[in-house]
Amino acid sequence: MYIQFAVDGASRMQALITDLLNYSRVTRISKEPESINCKFILNHVLSNLRVIIKENKATISMILYRM
């Protein structure tokens, strides 16, 4: 159980480092903006924070705007 927790944490940390590196390159790479799936991103974030959300009995809500 503890090993799986450590492996999961290491995987999330690696994803965070990769994302930060990609973010740091944004200003150096000229690219057209693209649409993103906000629901997918929110679900991913909620999945990463599920333990903290549960421990704090937090409520998360989302308002969808159509363009």
HELIX and SHEET records of a PDB file:
HELIX    1   1 TYR A    2  SER A   24  1                                  23    
HELIX    2   2 CYS A   38  ASN A   48  1                                  11    
HELIX    3   3 ARG A   50  GLU A   55  1                                   6    
END                                                                             
